[in-house]
């Protein structure tokens, strides 16, 4: 099972892990990480996107009570630091190939 989103709901992550265990499946918790500034820039770059998920994220981020992307990034890093089972993998901005190889290698090695 792959959940390709930032899940800042630890209870849901734990539920996914329980489901995997019940199914006898391997569960890996993986977080793709860029720099704080890069994360904000990537979000801003999606503002004009025609993809529905990008438009929805932009709409949610424009709400008056929305937390800034940088604050969400900080919360994500803090959460992964409190979850030692999370594999944190640095992506390479602009290099899709290398950014895909790194998670593969990290999951094969089980490295953090």
Phi, psi and omega in degrees: 000132176238128176245099188274062180210163171282114179255102179261035177234093185301325180299320180292321177299317178297322177296318178298320178296319178297317179298317178299316180297317179297328180273356182073024182260153175286137179242126177235136177252114187234133178235118176277128188236134169241188175283163178302313180295320179295320179300315179295319180295320178297319178296313180300323181294338181276354186304323181266009184292149176267355180289135185301318182292329177289319178296320180295317180296319179296319179297314179297322182289339180273356178296149184297332181261010181291140176278139179301150181305320180298323178290321176296321177300312180301319179294322179297314181297317179299318180296316181292330177292333178269359180237085186299342179282349181285126175273116177264125184235122178284128176273167179246103181306130178085355181237087183297317182302308181295325180292337175274328180291320184301314177297322178301312180295319181295320181289328177291323183270337185071020182280156178259000000 
